[in-house]
Amino acid sequence: MKRIFLIVLLTVSPYAGLAQVPVNNPIDPSDTPLNQGVKFLIRYFNEFTPGRLPDFRKYWSAEDCAEFKYPDQLLFAINTQLPTYLLGRPLILSARPENEIIHIKTMFSRVDSAGGLLVFSITNHYINRNKDGSMFFINPMRMVAGAWETKTVRNITYRYPSYHTFNKQKALHLAKNIIALEKEWQLPPVNIRYFFADAKEEIEHFRGFDFTIAMGNRDKPSGISDGIDNIVYCGGWGENYFHEVVHIYLNRFFPGSPLTEGLAVFYGGSLGHDLPWHLNRVDNYLRQHPEINLQNLDDFYYIDNFTNPTSTIVGMFCLDAYRKGGVEALKKMIRYPTIEELIRSEYGVSQDGWNNFLRNKINEMAR
């Protein structure tokens, strides 16, 4: 799931750098372990720059590094393209000992043009020591995962809270969808770890967040996928969040395509509803708002918290291609590097004609 507004905000919220990471609550200078833990975390943050990630082996346990290519589960938890630690400036809120572990909370935020504070996330990091005294981070999920249940259905290994009664029928429905996708695209099974809870916020806490910018508002089914380590995180849709599974299967083949989100919406819907439901909502919204100009499609990114018009429109292109020529037509459309080239080549419409074309196309596909 891409959050386009975060990409825009990143352009004005560069990482502050090592020397500028403040600590909200000063730490006693005589408390050597806490000060060492804070310095360890700041050094880690400082290794993140645009286009560069740290050597995780310097910071994470051998166990986590062996299990994950990216052992930091917070890394792409808010946006799948931008590290969490580059979204805003860090402020260490607190550092405290908890038995043998050092627990540090950090807020990432920026000040907007009106002087208001925009908070992107509040993170939790847990630090332990090896026998030689060297420090390493503990994956927050390891600290609570023992209380979570495990169930495997076909190629999906589910992890879920103990209060949840596993719905095997929903899991089998997901397996059926996956088998159909594999057959249609001639792909082998991909082993996927699938973490879910009743609410997405519970998953965020499980991963190590107190807060992310995506939290709040009325709860709705949502999720995010990690295509590097083949992990799905979702809340509110139980055992059958096919949308994020599609991302894991197909994104790797079209990394630069503007339609990867459209593929997932076409096959798996979005936010708990299928593509036709969203198309009808976008169509109705546009009828009520004739002042909206779709010539600049990037400006039409929000209706409400239940339908994303951008993902709906790119899903519509996938649906249109599939109706015309199945998977082969879909593959052809996905290979266009930009929406502009796609619309010009497939529909013969230049950008100055997008408003009428898209309104008519959405209305046609919504019927």
Secondary structure as UniProt FT lines:
FT   HELIX           4..10
FT   TURN            11..12
FT   HELIX           18..20
FT   TURN            29..30
FT   HELIX           32..46
FT   TURN            50..51
FT   HELIX           56..58
FT   HELIX           62..67
FT   TURN            73..76
FT   HELIX           84..86
FT   STRAND          89..98
FT   TURN            99..100
FT   STRAND          101..111
FT   TURN            113..114
FT   STRAND          117..129
FT   TURN            131..132
FT   STRAND          135..138
FT   HELIX           140..144
FT   HELIX           145..147
FT   STRAND          148..153
FT   TURN            154..155
FT   STRAND          156..161
FT   TURN            162..163
FT   HELIX           168..185
FT   STRAND          192..197
FT   HELIX           200..207
FT   STRAND          209..212
FT   TURN            213..214
FT   STRAND          222..226
FT   TURN            227..230
FT   STRAND          231..235
FT   TURN            238..239
FT   HELIX           242..250
FT   HELIX           251..253
FT   TURN            255..256
FT   TURN            258..259
FT   HELIX           260..268
FT   TURN            271..272
FT   HELIX           275..288
FT   TURN            290..291
FT   TURN            294..295
FT   HELIX           297..299
FT   HELIX           309..334
FT   HELIX           339..347
FT   HELIX           351..353
FT   HELIX           354..366
//
